[in-house]
């Protein structure tokens, strides 16, 4: 199944509440900065990764917002 389009506003209740895990990539050493930015944007389940990224939980709309 492909993710809904960024402009999709007709998601049903179940799709909006279904969270997935995503990874936001960054340059090595900037993981704490990215972690803080994602935290301030309200993302949950944050976990810094050792080689340039932060894992987070979100729905697809949040994934688009993080990018």
Secondary structure, 3 states (H helix, E strand, C coil): CCCCCCCCCCCCHHHHHCCEEEEEECCCCCHHHHHHHHHHCCCEEEEEECCCEEEEEECHHHHHHHC
